Amino acid sequence: MTALTVDPPSLTLRRWRLPLASAALLLAVLVLSLALGARPLSPAAVWQGLTDPAAPAYDVVHGLRLPRTLLGLQAGAALGLAGGVMRALTRNPLADPGLLGVNAGASAAVVTASAVLGLSGFGGAVWFAFAGAALVAVLVHAVGGGRRATPARLVLAGTAVNAALFSYVSAIELVDTDALDRMRFWTVGSLTSAQLGTVALMTPFVVAGLVLALALARPLGALALGEDSARALGSRLPATRAAATVAVTLLCGAATAACGPLVFVGLLTPHLVARFTGPDPRRQLPYCALLGPVLLLGADVLGRLVARPGEVQVGVVTAVAGGLLLLALVGRRGGAV
C-alpha cells in the first residue's frame, strides 16, 4: 500500500505566491482605474456608481471609467500575450509587436481606410487592422531572412518597416486634415474614447486570440529548445508558426483598431514576467495575459494623475517607459536580455 505524499505548507505557499500576487495586482489596478481621474472617487463611491443608478457617481463610472477600464483590460491582455508569443516564436527577447512593425502595419491600414473610405470606429477599422498586421508580420519575417532570420535581422527589418509606415501615417494625416481630426488621439494610443459597444465588439477577437495563443504554449515551449529538438518532440513547426501568426494578428489587430498603436506593452510584459517564471512559454504566457493589463492600466492611471485635470495619453506613457527599458537592455554588457 503506497502512502500518499502531501506537499509541505511552505512549498504550497511558494506555488501560489505568484498567481495570488498577480491577481491582487490586477484587482488593485482595476480599482485604481475606476477610482482615479480628474474627479477622484472613494472605493465606496465606485461601488455605488457600479451598482446604484441613483448614485452621484453612476454617470462617471458607467459612462467613462468602466468602458475605459474594460478596454484597457482587453487591450493589455492582448498586447502582453502577443508579445509573449512573438518572443517565444522568434526566440528573441526584443520581439515586441510594436518594435517588429506589426502595430504599425495595423495603424497604416486603419489610417488609409479612414482617409480613403472615411471609416471610423472599431467595426469599420478592425478588418483593415487585421490585414495590415498580417501583411507586415509576413513582410518583416521575409525581409529578416525567412527561415534563416536571426533576432538582430528581425529587429532591424521591423525597425525599418516601422519607421516607414509611421512616416506614411504622418504624411496621410498632414495631407488630409479630416483624417487628422478623426485620428489624432487614436494615432498616439489612447483609451479616452472607450465605449461599451467597442468593448463588446472587440471581445470575440481578443478571446479567440487568447485561446489560440495559450493553446500554443506547449509547441512554443518545444520550439524554445531549438528547431531540431522541437521536431524530435513531434512539433509541426510550419503549423505552429502559422497559428502563432494568426494569434498575434487577432490580438494586435483588435487592440490597435480599438486603442491605436500602443507601443512597448508587448516588450515590457514578457520581459518582466520572465524574471519570475523563467523562459518556459507554458509558464510565461498565462502571466503575460494577466500582467499586460496591469502595465497598460497602470500607465493610463499615471497619465491621468501627472497632468490633472488634463491627462497624458497612455500611448505616450508606455512609449517613455518602454524606451527607457529598451535603452537599459541595449546598454547592458555581457548579460542576457
N, C-alpha and C positions, 0 to 999 in steps of 0.2 A: 504494500500500500504506500503510495507516494505521498509525501507531505506537501501541503500547499505552501507556497512561498509568498510572503507578504512584503511589499516594499516598505522600508522604514519611513517614518513620517518626514524625515529630512529630505529623502530622495523625492517623495511625492510633492513636497513643497517646492523643490527646485524645478520639477517638471511643470508645475502650474504657475510658476512665478512670471514667466514671460507672457503667457496668454492673459493672465489676470492683469498684469501691468499694462499691456496693450489695450485691453478692453477698457480699463479705467482711464487711460489717456484719451481714447476715442470718446468716451462718455463725457469727460471733462471739457474737451474742445467743442463738442456739440452744445453743451450748456452755455459755454462762453460765447459761441456764435449766436445763440438765441438771445443772450442777455446783454451783450456789449455793442455799443454803437454810439451814434450822436446822442441818443437818449438811453442811458444805461437802465437796465431793469434788474430787480432782485430775482432770485430763483423763485420766490413765491409769486411774483408778478408774471414771470414767464409761464409758470404752471397755470395760473388763472387765464393768461392770454391764450394758452393752448386749449383749455377745456371749457371756458365760460364765454359765450358770445357777448355777454353784457359787460365783460371786464374792460377797463380803460385801455389795456394793452392789447386787446384782441386784434385790432386792425394792424398794429405794428408787427405783432408776432406772425399772424397768418398772412398778411399781405406782403410783408417784406422779408422778415428774417427766417421764417420757416422754409419758404421756397429757396432762399439763398443757401441755407444750411444743407438742405437735401441735395441741391445741385452740387455744392462743394463736396458732399459725401460721395456722390456717384462719380464726379469727375476725378476726385483724389484717388478713389479706389481704382478707377480705370487707368489713370496715368501711372500710378505706382506699380500696378501689376504689369502694365505694358512695358515699363522699364525693366522689371524683373525678368520678364520673358525674353526681351531683347538681350539683356546681359547674359542670360543662360544660353541663348541660341548662338550668339556670336562669341561667347567666352571672352567678352570684352567689358571691363568694368566701367568704360565710358560710353556704353551703348544706350544712350538716352534717346527716346523718340524725338525730342527736340534737337539734340545735337546731331542726329543722323538724318535730319531733314523731313521726317515723317509728318510732324506737326506743320511744318512749313508747306508741305505739299497739300495738306488738307486746307490750310489757310488760303493758299493761292487759288485753289479750286473754288472755295466759297466766295472769295472776293471777286473772282471772274464771273461767277453766277450772279452776284449782286449787281455788278456793273453792267453786264450784258443783258441779263434777263430780268433784273430788278427784283430778284428773290431776296427774301429776308425771313428771319425766324428759323427755328430748328427744323421744322418739317420740310421747308424748301431747300435748306442748305445741307442736310445730313448726307444725302446721296452723293453730292459733289465732294463732300469731305471724305467719304469712304473712297471714292475714285482717286482723289488726289493723294491720299495717304498710301493707297496700294501701289499706285504708279511710282511714287517716289521711293517706297521701300524696295521695289524691284530695281529701279534705276540705280540707287546707291549701292545695292549689292552687286550689280553688274559692273558699275564703274570701279568699285573697290576690288574687283578681281574675280567675282563669281565664286567658284569653288576654291580658288586659291586666295581668297580675300584674307587679309590679316587685320587685326584690330587697328593698327595705325592707318592702313589704307582706307578702311571703312570710315574712320573718323575724318580723315582728310576729304574723302568723297562726300560725306554727309555735310561737312562744314562748307564746302564749295557749293553744293546744291542748296543748302540752307540760305547762304548769303545771296545767291542768285534769285531765289524765289521771294525772299523778303524784299529785295530791291524791286522785283516785279510788282509786289503788292503795294509798295510805296509809290511807284510810278502810276499805277492804276488809280490810287486814291488822290494823287495830285492832279491827274487829268480829269477825273470825274468827281466833282465836289459833292454830288448827291451820294455817291458811294462812300465818300469820306464821312459825311454826316451820319449815314446809316451805320458805318462800321468802326467809327473812331474809338469807341470803348472796347468793342469786340477785338480789334486787332492788337490791343495792348494785353488782353487777357483779363477778363472781369467776370464777377458774379453778380454785379449790381442789377442786371436786367432779368434776374431769375424769376420764373413764373412756374406755378404748379403744373400748368399744361406742358411746358418744356420738360419738366422733370418726368412727367408721365410718358411722354413720347420717347424720351431718352432711355427709360428703364429697360425695355426689351433688348435693345442693342447692348447695353452695358452688362446685363445679366448673361446674355449669350456669350459675350466676350470673356466674362469672368469664369463661366463654367468651362469653356473650351481651354482657357489658359491654365486653370487649375488641373484639368484633366491631363495636360501635357507635362505636369511636374515630373512624373517618373521617366518618360523618354528624354526629357531635357536633362534630368539627373544622369542618365546613362551617357548622353552626349558630352556632359562635362568631363567625363573620363577620357574623351578622345573619340574620334570617329571610328577607329578600328575596334576599340573596346565596345562602343555602342553597337556596332554591327554584330560583334560576338555575343552580345547580350540579347540580340534579337530585335533591336530597334530598326525601324524603317525610316532612314534619315530623310529621304525626299518627302514622305508623308508628314514627318514631324516638322520640317521646315515650312511646308505649305500650310499646315494647321496653325503654326505659330504666327505666320504672316497674316492669316485670316483673323486670328485673335487680336493681334496688335492693331490691325486695320479697324476692326469693330470698336475697340476700346479708344484708340486715339481719334478716330473719325467722329464718334459720338461726343467725346469730351471737347474736341476742338469746335465742332459745329455749335455746341451749346455755350461754350465759355470763351472761345478764341484760343490762340496759341499760347498756352501756359507752359513756359519752358522750365526745364531743370527739375520738375517734380519727379519725373521718371529716372533722373540721375540720383537725386538725393535719397529717395526712398530705399531702393535696393542696396545702395552703398551703406546706409545707416543700419538697415536690417541685417546685412551680412555680418556686422560686428557682433551681433548677439546670436545668430542662428548658424553661422558657418556658411560654407559655399554650396551646400546641397539645396538645389531648387525645390525639393519636396518640402523643406522647412522654410525656405525663403519666401516662396510665392504667396502662401496664405497671409503672412505678416506684411508683405508689400501691399496687399489689398486692404489690410486693416490699418496700416500706419500711413498710407498715402493720404487719406482724408485728414489725418491728424496734422500733417505738414501743410496741406492746402488750406484747410480751415484755420489753422493757427496763423498762417501768413495773412489770410483775409482779415482775421481779428486784429492782428498787428497793424495792418494797413488802415483799419478804421480808427485805431487809437492814436497813431503818431501824428495825424493831421486833423484831429477833431476840431470843429464839427464837420469838416470835409473828410476825405479819405484818399489814401493811396491805393490804386488798383492792385489787386492781388498778383497780376502778372508782373508788375514792377518789383514787388517784394520777393517773389520767387526767383526772378532774374538776378537780383542783387545777391540773395543768399546762395543761389546755385553758382553764380560767377565766382564768389569768394571760395566756395568749396572746390571748384574746378582749378582755381589758382593754387589752392593748397595742395591738391593732388598732383598738379604738374610740378610744383616746387619741391615735392618730396624726393629724397635721394636714397636710392637703394632699397626702399621698402616696396611692398606690393601695394597696388592701388586697391 
